[in-house]
Amino acid sequence: HAIEKATQFIVNHPDESWKTFVSYAPDTLNNELNKRAWNDTLTRFALRPSAVDLERYNRFSEFMYQHKIIKTQPKAQDFVPVL
């Protein structure tokens, strides 16, 4: 739940959260590359990071099994953590 709240805060308050982020190590974090990466990343955050699509994980395990990346095909509910 804390990760979800933090993510929503970052997305809803990008300038304030950027300032908080760089305050941890301004000499190394506060630069143009990190600022650009921060802004580019904002739209990539999952607003509900703890939401899990078990069927999507099942399709991925099926893909890995069919391409012989894994030897057995597990079901998502057996390896996806429930938060």
Gaussian input, Z-matrix of N, CA and C with variables (Angstrom, degrees):
# hf/3-21g

backbone

0 1
 N
 C     1     B1
 C     2     B2     1     A1
 N     3     B3     2     A2     1     D1
 C     4     B4     3     A3     2     D2
 C     5     B5     4     A4     3     D3
 N     6     B6     5     A5     4     D4
 C     7     B7     6     A6     5     D5
 C     8     B8     7     A7     6     D6
 N     9     B9     8     A8     7     D7
 C    10    B10     9     A9     8     D8
 C    11    B11    10    A10     9     D9
 N    12    B12    11    A11    10    D10
 C    13    B13    12    A12    11    D11
 C    14    B14    13    A13    12    D12
 N    15    B15    14    A14    13    D13
 C    16    B16    15    A15    14    D14
 C    17    B17    16    A16    15    D15
 N    18    B18    17    A17    16    D16
 C    19    B19    18    A18    17    D17
 C    20    B20    19    A19    18    D18
 N    21    B21    20    A20    19    D19
 C    22    B22    21    A21    20    D20
 C    23    B23    22    A22    21    D21
 N    24    B24    23    A23    22    D22
 C    25    B25    24    A24    23    D23
 C    26    B26    25    A25    24    D24
 N    27    B27    26    A26    25    D25
 C    28    B28    27    A27    26    D26
 C    29    B29    28    A28    27    D27
 N    30    B30    29    A29    28    D28
 C    31    B31    30    A30    29    D29
 C    32    B32    31    A31    30    D30
 N    33    B33    32    A32    31    D31
 C    34    B34    33    A33    32    D32
 C    35    B35    34    A34    33    D33
 N    36    B36    35    A35    34    D34
 C    37    B37    36    A36    35    D35
 C    38    B38    37    A37    36    D36
 N    39    B39    38    A38    37    D37
 C    40    B40    39    A39    38    D38
 C    41    B41    40    A40    39    D39
 N    42    B42    41    A41    40    D40
 C    43    B43    42    A42    41    D41
 C    44    B44    43    A43    42    D42
 N    45    B45    44    A44    43    D43
 C    46    B46    45    A45    44    D44
 C    47    B47    46    A46    45    D45
 N    48    B48    47    A47    46    D46
 C    49    B49    48    A48    47    D47
 C    50    B50    49    A49    48    D48
 N    51    B51    50    A50    49    D49
 C    52    B52    51    A51    50    D50
 C    53    B53    52    A52    51    D51
 N    54    B54    53    A53    52    D52
 C    55    B55    54    A54    53    D53
 C    56    B56    55    A55    54    D54
 N    57    B57    56    A56    55    D55
 C    58    B58    57    A57    56    D56
 C    59    B59    58    A58    57    D57
 N    60    B60    59    A59    58    D58
 C    61    B61    60    A60    59    D59
 C    62    B62    61    A61    60    D60
 N    63    B63    62    A62    61    D61
 C    64    B64    63    A63    62    D62
 C    65    B65    64    A64    63    D63
 N    66    B66    65    A65    64    D64
 C    67    B67    66    A66    65    D65
 C    68    B68    67    A67    66    D66
 N    69    B69    68    A68    67    D67
 C    70    B70    69    A69    68    D68
 C    71    B71    70    A70    69    D69
 N    72    B72    71    A71    70    D70
 C    73    B73    72    A72    71    D71
 C    74    B74    73    A73    72    D72
 N    75    B75    74    A74    73    D73
 C    76    B76    75    A75    74    D74
 C    77    B77    76    A76    75    D75
 N    78    B78    77    A77    76    D76
 C    79    B79    78    A78    77    D77
 C    80    B80    79    A79    78    D78
 N    81    B81    80    A80    79    D79
 C    82    B82    81    A81    80    D80
 C    83    B83    82    A82    81    D81
 N    84    B84    83    A83    82    D82
 C    85    B85    84    A84    83    D83
 C    86    B86    85    A85    84    D84
 N    87    B87    86    A86    85    D85
 C    88    B88    87    A87    86    D86
 C    89    B89    88    A88    87    D87
 N    90    B90    89    A89    88    D88
 C    91    B91    90    A90    89    D89
 C    92    B92    91    A91    90    D90
 N    93    B93    92    A92    91    D91
 C    94    B94    93    A93    92    D92
 C    95    B95    94    A94    93    D93
 N    96    B96    95    A95    94    D94
 C    97    B97    96    A96    95    D95
 C    98    B98    97    A97    96    D96
 N    99    B99    98    A98    97    D97
 C   100   B100    99    A99    98    D98
 C   101   B101   100   A100    99    D99
 N   102   B102   101   A101   100   D100
 C   103   B103   102   A102   101   D101
 C   104   B104   103   A103   102   D102
 N   105   B105   104   A104   103   D103
 C   106   B106   105   A105   104   D104
 C   107   B107   106   A106   105   D105
 N   108   B108   107   A107   106   D106
 C   109   B109   108   A108   107   D107
 C   110   B110   109   A109   108   D108
 N   111   B111   110   A110   109   D109
 C   112   B112   111   A111   110   D110
 C   113   B113   112   A112   111   D111
 N   114   B114   113   A113   112   D112
 C   115   B115   114   A114   113   D113
 C   116   B116   115   A115   114   D114
 N   117   B117   116   A116   115   D115
 C   118   B118   117   A117   116   D116
 C   119   B119   118   A118   117   D117
 N   120   B120   119   A119   118   D118
 C   121   B121   120   A120   119   D119
 C   122   B122   121   A121   120   D120
 N   123   B123   122   A122   121   D121
 C   124   B124   123   A123   122   D122
 C   125   B125   124   A124   123   D123
 N   126   B126   125   A125   124   D124
 C   127   B127   126   A126   125   D125
 C   128   B128   127   A127   126   D126
 N   129   B129   128   A128   127   D127
 C   130   B130   129   A129   128   D128
 C   131   B131   130   A130   129   D129
 N   132   B132   131   A131   130   D130
 C   133   B133   132   A132   131   D131
 C   134   B134   133   A133   132   D132
 N   135   B135   134   A134   133   D133
 C   136   B136   135   A135   134   D134
 C   137   B137   136   A136   135   D135
 N   138   B138   137   A137   136   D136
 C   139   B139   138   A138   137   D137
 C   140   B140   139   A139   138   D138
 N   141   B141   140   A140   139   D139
 C   142   B142   141   A141   140   D140
 C   143   B143   142   A142   141   D141
 N   144   B144   143   A143   142   D142
 C   145   B145   144   A144   143   D143
 C   146   B146   145   A145   144   D144
 N   147   B147   146   A146   145   D145
 C   148   B148   147   A147   146   D146
 C   149   B149   148   A148   147   D147
 N   150   B150   149   A149   148   D148
 C   151   B151   150   A150   149   D149
 C   152   B152   151   A151   150   D150
 N   153   B153   152   A152   151   D151
 C   154   B154   153   A153   152   D152
 C   155   B155   154   A154   153   D153
 N   156   B156   155   A155   154   D154
 C   157   B157   156   A156   155   D155
 C   158   B158   157   A157   156   D156
 N   159   B159   158   A158   157   D157
 C   160   B160   159   A159   158   D158
 C   161   B161   160   A160   159   D159
 N   162   B162   161   A161   160   D160
 C   163   B163   162   A162   161   D161
 C   164   B164   163   A163   162   D162
 N   165   B165   164   A164   163   D163
 C   166   B166   165   A165   164   D164
 C   167   B167   166   A166   165   D165
 N   168   B168   167   A167   166   D166
 C   169   B169   168   A168   167   D167
 C   170   B170   169   A169   168   D168
 N   171   B171   170   A170   169   D169
 C   172   B172   171   A171   170   D170
 C   173   B173   172   A172   171   D171
 N   174   B174   173   A173   172   D172
 C   175   B175   174   A174   173   D173
 C   176   B176   175   A175   174   D174
 N   177   B177   176   A176   175   D175
 C   178   B178   177   A177   176   D176
 C   179   B179   178   A178   177   D177
 N   180   B180   179   A179   178   D178
 C   181   B181   180   A180   179   D179
 C   182   B182   181   A181   180   D180
 N   183   B183   182   A182   181   D181
 C   184   B184   183   A183   182   D182
 C   185   B185   184   A184   183   D183
 N   186   B186   185   A185   184   D184
 C   187   B187   186   A186   185   D185
 C   188   B188   187   A187   186   D186
 N   189   B189   188   A188   187   D187
 C   190   B190   189   A189   188   D188
 C   191   B191   190   A190   189   D189
 N   192   B192   191   A191   190   D190
 C   193   B193   192   A192   191   D191
 C   194   B194   193   A193   192   D192
 N   195   B195   194   A194   193   D193
 C   196   B196   195   A195   194   D194
 C   197   B197   196   A196   195   D195
 N   198   B198   197   A197   196   D196
 C   199   B199   198   A198   197   D197
 C   200   B200   199   A199   198   D198
 N   201   B201   200   A200   199   D199
 C   202   B202   201   A201   200   D200
 C   203   B203   202   A202   201   D201
 N   204   B204   203   A203   202   D202
 C   205   B205   204   A204   203   D203
 C   206   B206   205   A205   204   D204
 N   207   B207   206   A206   205   D205
 C   208   B208   207   A207   206   D206
 C   209   B209   208   A208   207   D207
 N   210   B210   209   A209   208   D208
 C   211   B211   210   A210   209   D209
 C   212   B212   211   A211   210   D210
 N   213   B213   212   A212   211   D211
 C   214   B214   213   A213   212   D212
 C   215   B215   214   A214   213   D213
 N   216   B216   215   A215   214   D214
 C   217   B217   216   A216   215   D215
 C   218   B218   217   A217   216   D216
 N   219   B219   218   A218   217   D217
 C   220   B220   219   A219   218   D218
 C   221   B221   220   A220   219   D219
 N   222   B222   221   A221   220   D220
 C   223   B223   222   A222   221   D221
 C   224   B224   223   A223   222   D222
 N   225   B225   224   A224   223   D223
 C   226   B226   225   A225   224   D224
 C   227   B227   226   A226   225   D225
 N   228   B228   227   A227   226   D226
 C   229   B229   228   A228   227   D227
 C   230   B230   229   A229   228   D228
 N   231   B231   230   A230   229   D229
 C   232   B232   231   A231   230   D230
 C   233   B233   232   A232   231   D231
 N   234   B234   233   A233   232   D232
 C   235   B235   234   A234   233   D233
 C   236   B236   235   A235   234   D234
 N   237   B237   236   A236   235   D235
 C   238   B238   237   A237   236   D236
 C   239   B239   238   A238   237   D237
 N   240   B240   239   A239   238   D238
 C   241   B241   240   A240   239   D239
 C   242   B242   241   A241   240   D240
 N   243   B243   242   A242   241   D241
 C   244   B244   243   A243   242   D242
 C   245   B245   244   A244   243   D243
 N   246   B246   245   A245   244   D244
 C   247   B247   246   A246   245   D245
 C   248   B248   247   A247   246   D246

   B1=1.4493
   B2=1.5268
   B3=1.3182
   B4=1.4672
   B5=1.5254
   B6=1.3251
   B7=1.4653
   B8=1.5177
   B9=1.3235
   B10=1.4619
   B11=1.5211
   B12=1.3285
   B13=1.4673
   B14=1.5271
   B15=1.3287
   B16=1.4661
   B17=1.5242
   B18=1.3159
   B19=1.4592
   B20=1.5178
   B21=1.3069
   B22=1.4596
   B23=1.5243
   B24=1.3287
   B25=1.4618
   B26=1.5292
   B27=1.3183
   B28=1.4674
   B29=1.5257
   B30=1.3219
   B31=1.4634
   B32=1.5286
   B33=1.3242
   B34=1.4646
   B35=1.5216
   B36=1.3300
   B37=1.4678
   B38=1.5318
   B39=1.3311
   B40=1.4664
   B41=1.5287
   B42=1.3175
   B43=1.4675
   B44=1.5215
   B45=1.3230
   B46=1.4669
   B47=1.5334
   B48=1.3258
   B49=1.4645
   B50=1.5329
   B51=1.3393
   B52=1.4688
   B53=1.5308
   B54=1.3135
   B55=1.4724
   B56=1.5247
   B57=1.3144
   B58=1.4681
   B59=1.5259
   B60=1.3145
   B61=1.4615
   B62=1.5254
   B63=1.3294
   B64=1.4678
   B65=1.5194
   B66=1.3237
   B67=1.4668
   B68=1.5283
   B69=1.3240
   B70=1.4657
   B71=1.5295
   B72=1.3177
   B73=1.4708
   B74=1.5292
   B75=1.3299
   B76=1.4647
   B77=1.5296
   B78=1.3161
   B79=1.4685
   B80=1.5233
   B81=1.3131
   B82=1.4615
   B83=1.5275
   B84=1.3170
   B85=1.4671
   B86=1.5276
   B87=1.3127
   B88=1.4633
   B89=1.5269
   B90=1.3340
   B91=1.4630
   B92=1.5264
   B93=1.3144
   B94=1.4620
   B95=1.5311
   B96=1.3116
   B97=1.4656
   B98=1.5262
   B99=1.3227
   B100=1.4661
   B101=1.5234
   B102=1.3216
   B103=1.4717
   B104=1.5291
   B105=1.3196
   B106=1.4665
   B107=1.5265
   B108=1.3289
   B109=1.4689
   B110=1.5248
   B111=1.3276
   B112=1.4713
   B113=1.5258
   B114=1.3204
   B115=1.4666
   B116=1.5263
   B117=1.3184
   B118=1.4675
   B119=1.5217
   B120=1.3166
   B121=1.4610
   B122=1.5269
   B123=1.3039
   B124=1.4694
   B125=1.5249
   B126=1.3110
   B127=1.4710
   B128=1.5265
   B129=1.3231
   B130=1.4570
   B131=1.5254
   B132=1.3253
   B133=1.4643
   B134=1.5259
   B135=1.3097
   B136=1.4614
   B137=1.5255
   B138=1.3145
   B139=1.4631
   B140=1.5202
   B141=1.3194
   B142=1.4638
   B143=1.5246
   B144=1.3319
   B145=1.4650
   B146=1.5195
   B147=1.3140
   B148=1.4655
   B149=1.5305
   B150=1.3331
   B151=1.4619
   B152=1.5259
   B153=1.3048
   B154=1.4632
   B155=1.5266
   B156=1.3205
   B157=1.4575
   B158=1.5307
   B159=1.3299
   B160=1.4641
   B161=1.5237
   B162=1.3137
   B163=1.4639
   B164=1.5274
   B165=1.3080
   B166=1.4701
   B167=1.5330
   B168=1.3200
   B169=1.4650
   B170=1.5299
   B171=1.3300
   B172=1.4690
   B173=1.5288
   B174=1.3241
   B175=1.4690
   B176=1.5288
   B177=1.3237
   B178=1.4637
   B179=1.5256
   B180=1.3306
   B181=1.4683
   B182=1.5309
   B183=1.3174
   B184=1.4662
   B185=1.5331
   B186=1.3220
   B187=1.4646
   B188=1.5293
   B189=1.3277
   B190=1.4655
   B191=1.5302
   B192=1.3185
   B193=1.4692
   B194=1.5345
   B195=1.3109
   B196=1.4682
   B197=1.5273
   B198=1.3279
   B199=1.4676
   B200=1.5263
   B201=1.3355
   B202=1.4677
   B203=1.5324
   B204=1.3235
   B205=1.4619
   B206=1.5251
   B207=1.3331
   B208=1.4647
   B209=1.5241
   B210=1.3275
   B211=1.4700
   B212=1.5201
   B213=1.3196
   B214=1.4639
   B215=1.5177
   B216=1.3171
   B217=1.4594
   B218=1.5266
   B219=1.3225
   B220=1.4630
   B221=1.5238
   B222=1.3046
   B223=1.4624
   B224=1.5221
   B225=1.3190
   B226=1.4637
   B227=1.5212
   B228=1.3107
   B229=1.4687
   B230=1.5237
   B231=1.3470
   B232=1.4626
   B233=1.5260
   B234=1.3483
   B235=1.4678
   B236=1.5259
   B237=1.3227
   B238=1.4631
   B239=1.5237
   B240=1.3301
   B241=1.4698
   B242=1.5239
   B243=1.2846
   B244=1.4586
   B245=1.5175
   B246=1.3244
   B247=1.4679
   B248=1.5054
   A1=110.76
   A2=117.13
   A3=120.85
   A4=111.01
   A5=117.03
   A6=119.99
   A7=110.21
   A8=116.45
   A9=120.51
   A10=110.67
   A11=117.47
   A12=120.88
   A13=111.16
   A14=116.45
   A15=120.25
   A16=110.81
   A17=116.60
   A18=121.01
   A19=110.77
   A20=116.93
   A21=120.47
   A22=111.45
   A23=117.00
   A24=120.03
   A25=110.27
   A26=116.71
   A27=120.64
   A28=110.59
   A29=116.76
   A30=121.17
   A31=111.30
   A32=117.27
   A33=121.18
   A34=113.83
   A35=117.54
   A36=122.21
   A37=109.62
   A38=116.96
   A39=119.48
   A40=114.14
   A41=118.41
   A42=119.98
   A43=111.57
   A44=116.12
   A45=120.09
   A46=111.15
   A47=116.43
   A48=119.06
   A49=111.21
   A50=117.69
   A51=120.41
   A52=110.02
   A53=116.32
   A54=120.25
   A55=110.86
   A56=116.51
   A57=120.03
   A58=110.13
   A59=116.66
   A60=121.42
   A61=111.60
   A62=117.33
   A63=119.31
   A64=112.38
   A65=117.56
   A66=119.51
   A67=112.12
   A68=117.53
   A69=120.56
   A70=112.00
   A71=117.31
   A72=121.37
   A73=108.41
   A74=117.12
   A75=120.28
   A76=114.23
   A77=117.03
   A78=119.51
   A79=112.70
   A80=117.01
   A81=119.33
   A82=113.70
   A83=117.99
   A84=120.26
   A85=113.77
   A86=117.23
   A87=120.68
   A88=110.21
   A89=115.10
   A90=120.21
   A91=109.17
   A92=114.88
   A93=120.33
   A94=112.55
   A95=117.26
   A96=120.08
   A97=111.10
   A98=117.75
   A99=120.63
   A100=111.32
   A101=117.57
   A102=120.96
   A103=109.65
   A104=117.07
   A105=120.11
   A106=110.91
   A107=116.07
   A108=119.95
   A109=110.40
   A110=116.70
   A111=121.55
   A112=109.61
   A113=116.29
   A114=120.06
   A115=111.82
   A116=117.25
   A117=120.29
   A118=111.87
   A119=117.09
   A120=122.17
   A121=112.59
   A122=118.12
   A123=121.32
   A124=113.18
   A125=116.94
   A126=119.70
   A127=112.38
   A128=117.70
   A129=121.30
   A130=113.50
   A131=117.24
   A132=120.45
   A133=110.89
   A134=116.50
   A135=121.41
   A136=107.22
   A137=117.20
   A138=120.10
   A139=111.86
   A140=116.77
   A141=121.69
   A142=107.84
   A143=117.39
   A144=120.02
   A145=114.93
   A146=117.74
   A147=118.89
   A148=112.47
   A149=117.20
   A150=119.75
   A151=108.99
   A152=116.56
   A153=121.30
   A154=109.31
   A155=115.41
   A156=122.11
   A157=107.46
   A158=116.42
   A159=120.89
   A160=112.27
   A161=117.21
   A162=119.94
   A163=111.00
   A164=117.02
   A165=120.72
   A166=110.40
   A167=116.92
   A168=120.42
   A169=110.87
   A170=117.16
   A171=120.27
   A172=111.23
   A173=116.86
   A174=120.21
   A175=110.64
   A176=116.13
   A177=119.78
   A178=110.91
   A179=117.10
   A180=118.88
   A181=110.15
   A182=117.52
   A183=120.50
   A184=110.56
   A185=116.75
   A186=121.40
   A187=110.76
   A188=116.54
   A189=120.24
   A190=110.92
   A191=116.41
   A192=120.77
   A193=110.66
   A194=116.91
   A195=121.00
   A196=112.19
   A197=116.24
   A198=120.39
   A199=112.06
   A200=114.83
   A201=122.47
   A202=113.59
   A203=115.47
   A204=121.03
   A205=109.46
   A206=115.21
   A207=121.67
   A208=108.42
   A209=116.89
   A210=121.27
   A211=113.30
   A212=117.06
   A213=121.10
   A214=108.05
   A215=115.16
   A216=119.83
   A217=109.74
   A218=117.25
   A219=119.40
   A220=111.47
   A221=115.35
   A222=121.24
   A223=107.78
   A224=116.24
   A225=121.32
   A226=112.31
   A227=117.51
   A228=119.35
   A229=112.36
   A230=116.83
   A231=120.47
   A232=113.32
   A233=117.54
   A234=118.17
   A235=115.01
   A236=118.31
   A237=120.36
   A238=108.96
   A239=117.31
   A240=118.99
   A241=111.40
   A242=116.14
   A243=122.48
   A244=107.39
   A245=115.61
   A246=119.74
   A247=111.62
   D1=-36.01
   D2=-179.88
   D3=-65.72
   D4=-38.60
   D5=179.34
   D6=-64.51
   D7=-41.20
   D8=178.61
   D9=-62.16
   D10=-45.25
   D11=179.37
   D12=-63.34
   D13=-42.29
   D14=179.48
   D15=-63.84
   D16=-42.53
   D17=179.45
   D18=-62.19
   D19=-45.15
   D20=179.20
   D21=-64.07
   D22=-37.16
   D23=177.27
   D24=-64.17
   D25=-45.06
   D26=-179.90
   D27=-59.82
   D28=-46.17
   D29=-178.35
   D30=-67.50
   D31=-40.21
   D32=-177.73
   D33=-80.60
   D34=-21.20
   D35=-177.58
   D36=-135.84
   D37=63.74
   D38=-172.89
   D39=-62.62
   D40=-38.65
   D41=-179.03
   D42=-68.75
   D43=-45.72
   D44=179.40
   D45=-64.52
   D46=-41.60
   D47=-179.46
   D48=-69.97
   D49=-32.62
   D50=174.84
   D51=-61.70
   D52=-45.54
   D53=179.87
   D54=-61.44
   D55=-40.20
   D56=177.94
   D57=-64.92
   D58=-44.19
   D59=-179.92
   D60=-58.84
   D61=-51.92
   D62=-176.11
   D63=-70.93
   D64=-19.19
   D65=-179.55
   D66=-65.44
   D67=-20.35
   D68=-179.95
   D69=-69.28
   D70=-31.31
   D71=178.98
   D72=-159.13
   D73=71.90
   D74=-173.80
   D75=-57.75
   D76=-33.31
   D77=-178.26
   D78=-65.21
   D79=-29.92
   D80=-177.96
   D81=-108.53
   D82=-26.94
   D83=-175.73
   D84=-91.95
   D85=-30.58
   D86=-173.47
   D87=-86.54
   D88=81.19
   D89=177.15
   D90=-142.69
   D91=168.90
   D92=-174.26
   D93=-62.34
   D94=-40.53
   D95=-179.60
   D96=-62.14
   D97=-47.35
   D98=179.41
   D99=-65.22
   D100=-37.81
   D101=178.99
   D102=-63.01
   D103=-44.53
   D104=178.92
   D105=-65.21
   D106=-42.61
   D107=178.89
   D108=-62.73
   D109=-41.43
   D110=178.69
   D111=-57.07
   D112=-51.54
   D113=-178.10
   D114=-64.67
   D115=-39.08
   D116=179.48
   D117=-68.13
   D118=-27.73
   D119=-176.29
   D120=-81.87
   D121=-24.41
   D122=-174.14
   D123=-52.32
   D124=-41.55
   D125=-177.39
   D126=-78.98
   D127=-6.00
   D128=-177.97
   D129=-94.92
   D130=-11.41
   D131=-179.21
   D132=-67.91
   D133=137.52
   D134=172.22
   D135=-79.16
   D136=123.86
   D137=-178.13
   D138=-70.75
   D139=-19.39
   D140=175.30
   D141=-127.59
   D142=74.72
   D143=-173.79
   D144=-62.63
   D145=-21.67
   D146=-179.21
   D147=-89.22
   D148=-5.28
   D149=177.49
   D150=-71.46
   D151=133.61
   D152=-176.21
   D153=-123.20
   D154=131.64
   D155=175.27
   D156=-102.27
   D157=93.62
   D158=-176.10
   D159=-59.60
   D160=-36.93
   D161=-179.12
   D162=-64.38
   D163=-36.70
   D164=177.09
   D165=-63.64
   D166=-43.55
   D167=177.09
   D168=-64.41
   D169=-36.93
   D170=177.09
   D171=-63.24
   D172=-41.55
   D173=178.21
   D174=-64.22
   D175=-38.38
   D176=179.10
   D177=-66.00
   D178=-43.30
   D179=178.74
   D180=-66.17
   D181=-34.81
   D182=176.43
   D183=-63.83
   D184=-43.33
   D185=177.16
   D186=-58.86
   D187=-47.73
   D188=-178.97
   D189=-63.65
   D190=-37.97
   D191=178.97
   D192=-66.89
   D193=-46.96
   D194=-178.69
   D195=-63.20
   D196=-30.26
   D197=-179.69
   D198=-95.05
   D199=14.08
   D200=175.87
   D201=57.75
   D202=32.18
   D203=174.98
   D204=-82.01
   D205=-32.96
   D206=176.09
   D207=-125.98
   D208=154.54
   D209=-175.46
   D210=-88.78
   D211=-26.87
   D212=176.98
   D213=-128.46
   D214=152.89
   D215=-178.12
   D216=-103.59
   D217=103.03
   D218=179.95
   D219=-79.09
   D220=157.88
   D221=173.39
   D222=-88.18
   D223=143.93
   D224=-175.81
   D225=-55.62
   D226=-39.86
   D227=-177.50
   D228=-63.95
   D229=-15.17
   D230=178.89
   D231=-87.30
   D232=-16.20
   D233=-177.89
   D234=-131.25
   D235=-9.41
   D236=178.79
   D237=-89.87
   D238=125.04
   D239=-179.85
   D240=-70.77
   D241=146.69
   D242=175.76
   D243=-101.90
   D244=120.90
   D245=-178.42
   D246=-96.54

